[in-house]
């Protein structure tokens, strides 16, 4: 079950170091040099914390291994560390930039999913407006809103879908491997700033990576820490897409 995580962690060069970590209310960031990785903060204290109070100076791959932790605050740091390597601006030539907008990942697929059965794991903003009018849309949420399905419905719904989208938080909470198994007929499109732009994911049934590259570390730090409440996280970089045929 850990092979997917190990592939992401082992791809990180051993010389990369952690220069900064910021754990905010909504986002967690890890900086290595000028490269910043993000992960949505999952502030659930479950298992006892094993990471030191300060991770500065730690090998990036070592912090990335915390993605396997069952303490989800640690796992958020681990996923952010994974993204600090795979979502580096230095690797941007391998990805396609998308237009800005909270639902751009779904707008890019709108024509292809028209008239199809579509499940989205995670209630992204504006989903009903972008996809609900053109497809048979099902939304799964851990904390469902009216009209959503509970996340446990995945076992019943995913095998019946034509397209499946999932938030990158599924990597943090460890549900991604099982979701990929259930949706192996269609594959999964991963979307959001928590998504690693990592080609190894294509070996596990991911069909498209709609992620995020931070280009302004200073602004990102201010947004994540809450010092700048006027900007949103999407103003700190650019949305990008990586598909299997691009690598």
C-alpha contacts under 8 A as a table, 3 or more apart, distances in Angstrom:
res1	aa1	res2	aa2	distance
1	X	4	X	7.15
1	X	177	X	6.83
2	X	5	X	5.31
2	X	6	X	6.11
2	X	68	X	7.69
3	X	6	X	4.95
3	X	7	X	6.15
4	X	7	X	5.28
4	X	8	X	6.66
4	X	177	X	7.49
4	X	200	X	7.96
4	X	201	X	7.24
4	X	204	X	7.19
5	X	8	X	5.25
5	X	9	X	6.22
5	X	65	X	7.99
5	X	67	X	7.53
5	X	68	X	7.17
6	X	9	X	5.04
6	X	10	X	5.78
6	X	65	X	7.93
7	X	10	X	5.34
7	X	11	X	6.25
7	X	200	X	6.54
8	X	11	X	5.48
8	X	12	X	7.28
8	X	82	X	6.87
8	X	198	X	7.11
8	X	200	X	6.85
8	X	201	X	7.95
9	X	12	X	5.73
9	X	61	X	5.77
9	X	64	X	6.04
9	X	65	X	6.30
9	X	82	X	6.59
10	X	13	X	7.66
10	X	61	X	7.19
12	X	16	X	7.54
12	X	60	X	7.45
12	X	61	X	5.74
12	X	82	X	7.68
12	X	85	X	6.48
12	X	86	X	7.98
13	X	16	X	6.00
13	X	61	X	7.36
14	X	59	X	6.78
14	X	60	X	7.41
14	X	61	X	6.56
15	X	59	X	7.03
16	X	32	X	6.86
16	X	59	X	6.03
16	X	60	X	5.45
16	X	61	X	7.52
17	X	32	X	5.80
17	X	33	X	7.85
17	X	56	X	7.84
17	X	57	X	5.73
17	X	58	X	5.76
17	X	59	X	4.55
17	X	60	X	4.81
18	X	21	X	7.59
18	X	30	X	7.04
18	X	31	X	6.17
18	X	32	X	4.94
18	X	33	X	7.89
18	X	55	X	6.81
18	X	56	X	5.20
18	X	57	X	5.18
18	X	58	X	5.44
18	X	59	X	6.13
18	X	60	X	5.30
18	X	63	X	7.95
19	X	30	X	7.68
19	X	31	X	5.58
19	X	32	X	5.13
19	X	33	X	6.54
19	X	56	X	5.23
19	X	57	X	6.08
20	X	30	X	5.77
20	X	31	X	5.04
20	X	32	X	7.00
20	X	55	X	7.62
20	X	56	X	5.70
21	X	28	X	7.57
21	X	29	X	5.69
21	X	30	X	4.53
21	X	31	X	6.37
21	X	55	X	7.15
21	X	56	X	7.21
21	X	77	X	7.87
22	X	28	X	5.80
22	X	29	X	5.25
22	X	30	X	6.62
22	X	221	X	7.14
22	X	224	X	6.99
22	X	225	X	6.61
23	X	27	X	6.57
23	X	28	X	4.47
23	X	29	X	6.48
23	X	41	X	7.29
23	X	77	X	7.83
23	X	224	X	7.18
23	X	225	X	7.02
24	X	27	X	5.18
24	X	28	X	5.61
24	X	41	X	7.00
24	X	224	X	5.12
24	X	225	X	5.08
24	X	226	X	7.01
25	X	28	X	7.95
25	X	41	X	6.54
25	X	43	X	7.88
25	X	224	X	7.48
25	X	225	X	7.72
25	X	226	X	7.92
26	X	40	X	5.98
26	X	41	X	5.23
26	X	224	X	7.12
27	X	38	X	6.72
27	X	39	X	5.82
27	X	40	X	4.52
27	X	41	X	4.72
27	X	224	X	5.60
28	X	38	X	5.68
28	X	39	X	5.26
28	X	40	X	6.03
28	X	41	X	5.39
28	X	76	X	6.52
28	X	77	X	6.36
28	X	80	X	6.55
28	X	224	X	6.75
29	X	36	X	6.60
29	X	37	X	5.55
29	X	38	X	4.62
29	X	39	X	6.56
29	X	77	X	7.15
29	X	80	X	5.67
29	X	81	X	7.75
29	X	221	X	7.61
29	X	224	X	7.24
30	X	36	X	5.62
30	X	37	X	5.26
30	X	38	X	6.68
30	X	77	X	7.03
30	X	80	X	5.56
30	X	81	X	5.48
30	X	84	X	6.20
31	X	34	X	6.75
31	X	35	X	5.63
31	X	36	X	4.35
31	X	37	X	6.41
31	X	81	X	7.67
31	X	84	X	6.16
32	X	35	X	5.33
32	X	36	X	6.43
32	X	60	X	7.44
32	X	84	X	6.37
32	X	85	X	7.78
34	X	217	X	7.15
35	X	84	X	5.54
35	X	85	X	7.00
35	X	87	X	7.58
35	X	88	X	4.95
35	X	89	X	6.53
35	X	214	X	7.37
35	X	217	X	7.74
36	X	80	X	7.98
36	X	83	X	7.28
36	X	84	X	4.70
36	X	85	X	7.89
36	X	87	X	7.53
36	X	88	X	6.73
36	X	213	X	7.83
36	X	214	X	5.99
36	X	217	X	6.57
37	X	79	X	7.93
37	X	80	X	4.63
37	X	81	X	5.90
37	X	82	X	7.00
37	X	83	X	4.25
37	X	84	X	3.65
37	X	85	X	7.18
37	X	87	X	6.47
37	X	88	X	7.60
37	X	213	X	7.86
37	X	214	X	7.37
38	X	79	X	7.51
38	X	80	X	4.55
38	X	81	X	7.77
38	X	83	X	6.36
38	X	84	X	7.29
38	X	193	X	6.16
38	X	194	X	5.67
39	X	76	X	5.78
39	X	77	X	7.25
39	X	79	X	5.99
39	X	80	X	4.83
39	X	83	X	7.90
39	X	168	X	7.85
39	X	169	X	7.42
39	X	193	X	6.48
39	X	194	X	4.24
39	X	195	X	7.80
40	X	76	X	6.72
40	X	169	X	6.55
40	X	193	X	7.61
40	X	194	X	6.05
41	X	73	X	6.81
41	X	76	X	5.70
42	X	72	X	5.72
42	X	73	X	5.68
42	X	76	X	6.29
42	X	172	X	7.86
43	X	72	X	6.59
43	X	73	X	5.34
44	X	71	X	7.05
44	X	72	X	5.63
44	X	73	X	6.18
45	X	48	X	7.47
45	X	71	X	5.77
45	X	72	X	6.54
45	X	73	X	6.55
46	X	70	X	6.70
46	X	71	X	4.97
46	X	72	X	6.96
47	X	70	X	5.90
47	X	71	X	4.81
48	X	71	X	6.66
49	X	71	X	6.45
49	X	74	X	6.99
51	X	55	X	7.41
51	X	66	X	8.00
51	X	74	X	7.17
52	X	55	X	6.18
55	X	58	X	5.52
55	X	63	X	7.51
58	X	62	X	6.86
58	X	63	X	6.86
59	X	62	X	5.21
59	X	63	X	6.60
60	X	63	X	5.28
60	X	64	X	6.08
60	X	81	X	6.27
60	X	82	X	7.84
61	X	64	X	4.79
61	X	65	X	6.27
61	X	81	X	7.44
61	X	82	X	7.41
62	X	65	X	5.25
62	X	66	X	7.33
63	X	66	X	5.48
63	X	67	X	7.94
63	X	77	X	7.25
63	X	78	X	5.49
63	X	81	X	6.23
64	X	67	X	5.79
64	X	77	X	7.34
64	X	78	X	4.09
64	X	79	X	6.18
64	X	80	X	7.46
64	X	81	X	4.83
64	X	82	X	5.13
65	X	68	X	5.95
65	X	69	X	7.79
65	X	78	X	5.94
66	X	69	X	5.08
66	X	74	X	5.84
66	X	75	X	5.20
66	X	77	X	6.91
66	X	78	X	4.39
66	X	79	X	7.62
67	X	74	X	7.00
67	X	75	X	4.07
67	X	76	X	6.64
67	X	77	X	7.05
67	X	78	X	4.01
67	X	79	X	5.19
67	X	171	X	7.76
67	X	172	X	6.22
68	X	75	X	6.27
68	X	78	X	7.59
68	X	172	X	7.83
68	X	174	X	7.76
69	X	72	X	6.68
69	X	74	X	6.31
69	X	75	X	5.28
70	X	74	X	7.85
70	X	75	X	6.98
70	X	173	X	7.91
71	X	74	X	5.44
71	X	75	X	6.24
72	X	75	X	4.61
72	X	76	X	5.99
72	X	172	X	6.75
72	X	173	X	6.73
73	X	76	X	5.16
73	X	77	X	6.66
74	X	77	X	5.17
74	X	78	X	6.27
75	X	78	X	4.79
75	X	79	X	6.17
75	X	172	X	5.57
75	X	173	X	7.74
76	X	79	X	5.28
76	X	80	X	6.18
76	X	172	X	5.96
77	X	80	X	5.06
77	X	81	X	6.11
78	X	81	X	5.02
78	X	82	X	6.29
79	X	82	X	4.97
79	X	83	X	6.26
79	X	171	X	7.42
79	X	172	X	6.48
79	X	194	X	7.24
80	X	83	X	5.04
80	X	84	X	6.13
80	X	194	X	7.17
81	X	84	X	4.94
81	X	85	X	6.97
82	X	85	X	5.73
82	X	86	X	6.40
82	X	196	X	6.91
83	X	86	X	4.94
83	X	87	X	5.04
83	X	88	X	7.44
83	X	194	X	7.46
83	X	195	X	7.40
83	X	196	X	5.17
83	X	197	X	7.45
84	X	87	X	5.80
84	X	88	X	6.00
85	X	88	X	5.46
86	X	91	X	7.46
86	X	196	X	5.89
86	X	197	X	5.48
86	X	198	X	5.65
87	X	91	X	6.98
87	X	92	X	7.75
87	X	196	X	6.27
87	X	197	X	5.60
87	X	198	X	7.88
87	X	212	X	7.01
87	X	213	X	5.51
87	X	214	X	7.85
88	X	91	X	5.52
88	X	92	X	6.94
88	X	213	X	6.53
88	X	214	X	7.65
89	X	92	X	5.01
89	X	213	X	6.32
89	X	214	X	7.20
89	X	215	X	6.76
90	X	93	X	7.56
91	X	94	X	5.97
91	X	95	X	7.73
92	X	95	X	5.44
92	X	96	X	7.93
92	X	213	X	7.88
93	X	96	X	7.79
94	X	242	X	7.30
94	X	246	X	6.82
94	X	247	X	7.05
95	X	240	X	6.14
95	X	241	X	5.65
95	X	242	X	5.07
95	X	246	X	7.38
96	X	240	X	5.34
96	X	241	X	5.14
96	X	242	X	6.51
97	X	238	X	6.91
97	X	239	X	5.98
97	X	240	X	4.31
97	X	241	X	6.41
98	X	104	X	7.19
98	X	238	X	7.31
98	X	239	X	5.28
98	X	240	X	5.21
98	X	241	X	6.93
99	X	104	X	6.69
99	X	238	X	7.99
99	X	239	X	6.93
100	X	104	X	6.60
100	X	234	X	7.64
100	X	238	X	7.10
100	X	239	X	6.60
101	X	104	X	5.31
102	X	125	X	6.74
102	X	126	X	7.64
102	X	234	X	7.96
103	X	106	X	5.49
103	X	107	X	6.22
103	X	124	X	7.47
103	X	125	X	6.87
103	X	126	X	6.49
103	X	127	X	7.11
103	X	130	X	7.35
104	X	107	X	4.82
104	X	108	X	6.11
105	X	108	X	5.53
105	X	109	X	7.04
105	X	191	X	6.42
105	X	192	X	7.91
105	X	210	X	5.94
106	X	109	X	5.21
106	X	110	X	6.11
106	X	127	X	7.77
106	X	130	X	7.01
106	X	131	X	7.23
107	X	110	X	5.00
107	X	130	X	6.46
107	X	131	X	7.83
108	X	111	X	7.65
109	X	112	X	5.37
109	X	113	X	6.23
110	X	113	X	5.45
110	X	114	X	6.25
110	X	130	X	7.34
110	X	131	X	6.44
110	X	134	X	7.60
111	X	114	X	5.41
113	X	116	X	5.24
113	X	117	X	7.57
113	X	118	X	7.11
113	X	134	X	7.50
113	X	135	X	6.36
113	X	162	X	7.96
113	X	163	X	7.10
114	X	134	X	4.90
114	X	135	X	5.06
115	X	134	X	6.02
115	X	135	X	4.68
115	X	136	X	6.87
116	X	135	X	5.24
116	X	136	X	6.08
116	X	161	X	7.89
116	X	162	X	6.06
116	X	163	X	7.55
117	X	135	X	6.20
117	X	136	X	4.79
117	X	137	X	6.31
117	X	160	X	7.70
117	X	161	X	5.05
117	X	162	X	5.19
117	X	163	X	6.56
118	X	135	X	6.72
118	X	136	X	5.96
118	X	137	X	4.99
118	X	138	X	6.23
118	X	161	X	5.69
118	X	162	X	5.99
118	X	163	X	4.86
118	X	164	X	5.84
118	X	165	X	7.85
119	X	137	X	5.85
119	X	138	X	4.64
119	X	139	X	5.73
119	X	140	X	7.33
119	X	157	X	7.69
119	X	158	X	7.02
119	X	161	X	6.67
119	X	163	X	6.51
119	X	164	X	4.95
119	X	165	X	6.32
120	X	123	X	7.24
120	X	137	X	7.65
120	X	138	X	6.36
120	X	139	X	4.95
120	X	140	X	6.27
120	X	164	X	5.85
120	X	165	X	4.60
120	X	166	X	5.70
121	X	139	X	5.96
121	X	140	X	4.78
121	X	141	X	6.35
121	X	151	X	7.56
121	X	164	X	7.71
121	X	165	X	6.08
121	X	166	X	4.52
121	X	167	X	6.27
122	X	139	X	6.73
122	X	140	X	5.81
122	X	141	X	5.20
122	X	142	X	7.73
122	X	166	X	6.38
122	X	167	X	5.83
123	X	127	X	7.22
123	X	139	X	6.32
123	X	140	X	7.01
123	X	141	X	6.24
124	X	127	X	5.88
126	X	129	X	5.31
126	X	130	X	6.24
127	X	130	X	5.25
127	X	131	X	5.73
127	X	132	X	6.63
128	X	131	X	5.55
128	X	132	X	4.20
128	X	133	X	7.01
128	X	137	X	7.94
129	X	132	X	5.78
129	X	133	X	6.63
130	X	133	X	7.01
131	X	134	X	5.56
131	X	135	X	6.14
131	X	137	X	6.96
132	X	135	X	5.82
132	X	136	X	6.87
132	X	137	X	5.61
138	X	148	X	7.00
138	X	149	X	7.15
139	X	147	X	7.91
139	X	148	X	5.14
139	X	149	X	5.94
140	X	144	X	7.03
140	X	148	X	5.74
140	X	149	X	4.69
140	X	150	X	5.49
140	X	151	X	5.00
140	X	153	X	7.30
140	X	154	X	7.38
141	X	144	X	4.69
141	X	145	X	7.66
141	X	148	X	6.53
141	X	149	X	6.32
141	X	150	X	5.33
141	X	151	X	5.09
142	X	150	X	5.91
142	X	151	X	5.19
143	X	150	X	7.10
144	X	147	X	7.75
144	X	148	X	5.22
144	X	149	X	6.26
144	X	150	X	5.71
145	X	148	X	5.45
149	X	153	X	6.40
150	X	153	X	5.80
151	X	154	X	5.90
152	X	155	X	6.66
153	X	156	X	5.44
153	X	157	X	6.10
154	X	157	X	5.17
154	X	158	X	5.45
154	X	179	X	7.57
154	X	182	X	7.97
155	X	158	X	6.25
155	X	159	X	7.44
155	X	182	X	6.71
156	X	159	X	6.78
156	X	160	X	7.73
157	X	160	X	5.58
157	X	161	X	6.75
158	X	161	X	5.37
158	X	164	X	7.15
158	X	182	X	6.35
158	X	183	X	5.60
159	X	182	X	6.19
159	X	183	X	5.72
159	X	185	X	7.24
161	X	164	X	6.73
161	X	186	X	7.49
162	X	186	X	6.26
163	X	186	X	6.22
163	X	187	X	7.57
163	X	188	X	7.18
163	X	189	X	7.96
164	X	183	X	7.37
164	X	186	X	7.23
164	X	187	X	6.96
164	X	188	X	5.09
164	X	189	X	6.25
165	X	188	X	5.57
165	X	189	X	4.66
165	X	190	X	5.78
165	X	191	X	6.99
166	X	170	X	7.20
166	X	188	X	6.84
166	X	189	X	6.31
166	X	190	X	5.00
166	X	191	X	6.18
167	X	170	X	6.08
167	X	190	X	5.78
167	X	191	X	5.25
167	X	192	X	5.96
167	X	194	X	7.51
167	X	195	X	7.45
168	X	171	X	5.64
168	X	172	X	7.40
168	X	190	X	6.16
168	X	191	X	6.25
168	X	192	X	6.07
168	X	193	X	7.29
168	X	194	X	4.70
168	X	195	X	4.59
168	X	196	X	7.86
169	X	172	X	5.04
169	X	173	X	6.30
169	X	194	X	6.34
169	X	195	X	7.88
170	X	173	X	5.25
170	X	174	X	5.84
170	X	175	X	5.10
170	X	176	X	4.89
171	X	174	X	5.24
171	X	175	X	6.57
171	X	176	X	5.43
172	X	175	X	7.95
173	X	176	X	7.89
174	X	177	X	6.98
175	X	178	X	5.70
175	X	179	X	6.21
176	X	179	X	4.99
176	X	180	X	6.09
177	X	180	X	5.27
177	X	181	X	6.40
178	X	181	X	4.99
178	X	182	X	6.24
179	X	182	X	5.13
179	X	183	X	6.04
180	X	183	X	5.09
180	X	184	X	5.64
180	X	187	X	6.58
180	X	188	X	6.65
180	X	204	X	7.18
180	X	205	X	6.14
180	X	206	X	7.41
181	X	184	X	5.16
182	X	185	X	7.97
183	X	186	X	5.70
183	X	187	X	5.50
183	X	188	X	6.81
184	X	187	X	5.11
184	X	188	X	7.99
184	X	205	X	6.28
187	X	205	X	4.97
187	X	206	X	5.40
187	X	207	X	5.68
188	X	205	X	6.62
188	X	206	X	4.86
188	X	207	X	5.70
188	X	208	X	7.20
189	X	206	X	6.01
189	X	207	X	5.55
189	X	208	X	4.77
189	X	209	X	6.07
189	X	210	X	7.38
190	X	195	X	6.46
190	X	206	X	7.18
190	X	208	X	6.37
190	X	209	X	5.12
190	X	210	X	5.97
190	X	211	X	7.75
191	X	194	X	7.84
191	X	195	X	6.23
191	X	209	X	6.26
191	X	210	X	4.54
191	X	211	X	5.81
192	X	195	X	5.71
192	X	210	X	6.31
192	X	211	X	5.19
192	X	212	X	6.81
193	X	211	X	5.23
193	X	212	X	4.82
193	X	213	X	7.83
194	X	211	X	7.12
194	X	212	X	7.77
195	X	209	X	6.96
195	X	210	X	7.15
195	X	211	X	5.24
195	X	212	X	7.45
196	X	209	X	7.62
196	X	211	X	6.80
197	X	209	X	6.19
197	X	210	X	7.85
197	X	211	X	6.37
197	X	241	X	7.92
197	X	242	X	6.45
198	X	201	X	5.95
199	X	202	X	5.69
199	X	203	X	7.79
199	X	244	X	7.14
199	X	247	X	7.00
200	X	203	X	5.59
200	X	204	X	7.50
201	X	204	X	5.40
201	X	205	X	7.05
201	X	206	X	5.77
202	X	205	X	5.55
202	X	206	X	4.83
202	X	207	X	6.20
202	X	208	X	7.86
202	X	244	X	6.37
203	X	206	X	7.27
206	X	209	X	7.48
207	X	243	X	6.65
207	X	244	X	6.82
208	X	241	X	7.23
208	X	242	X	6.14
208	X	243	X	4.80
208	X	244	X	7.01
209	X	241	X	5.55
209	X	242	X	5.06
209	X	243	X	6.24
210	X	239	X	7.26
210	X	240	X	5.89
210	X	241	X	4.47
210	X	242	X	6.55
211	X	239	X	5.89
211	X	240	X	5.37
211	X	241	X	6.05
211	X	242	X	7.88
212	X	237	X	6.99
212	X	238	X	5.76
212	X	239	X	4.52
212	X	240	X	5.58
213	X	237	X	5.50
213	X	238	X	5.47
213	X	239	X	6.47
213	X	240	X	6.99
214	X	217	X	6.51
214	X	220	X	7.36
214	X	236	X	5.70
214	X	237	X	4.10
214	X	238	X	6.57
215	X	236	X	6.19
215	X	237	X	4.54
215	X	238	X	7.23
216	X	219	X	5.56
216	X	220	X	6.17
216	X	236	X	5.16
216	X	237	X	6.11
217	X	220	X	4.90
217	X	221	X	6.06
217	X	236	X	7.17
218	X	221	X	5.21
218	X	222	X	6.41
219	X	222	X	5.06
219	X	223	X	6.17
219	X	228	X	7.89
219	X	236	X	5.87
220	X	223	X	5.15
220	X	224	X	6.02
220	X	233	X	6.63
220	X	236	X	5.31
221	X	224	X	5.25
221	X	225	X	5.97
222	X	225	X	5.33
222	X	226	X	6.05
222	X	227	X	4.96
222	X	228	X	5.11
223	X	226	X	5.18
223	X	227	X	6.20
223	X	228	X	4.98
223	X	229	X	6.35
223	X	231	X	6.58
223	X	232	X	6.66
223	X	233	X	6.37
224	X	227	X	7.80
224	X	233	X	7.54
225	X	228	X	7.71
226	X	229	X	5.82
228	X	231	X	6.25
229	X	232	X	7.40
231	X	235	X	6.52
232	X	235	X	5.66
232	X	236	X	7.54
233	X	236	X	5.59
233	X	237	X	7.87
234	X	237	X	6.06
234	X	238	X	6.80
234	X	239	X	7.69
235	X	238	X	7.49
242	X	246	X	6.60
243	X	246	X	5.47
243	X	247	X	7.32
244	X	247	X	5.76
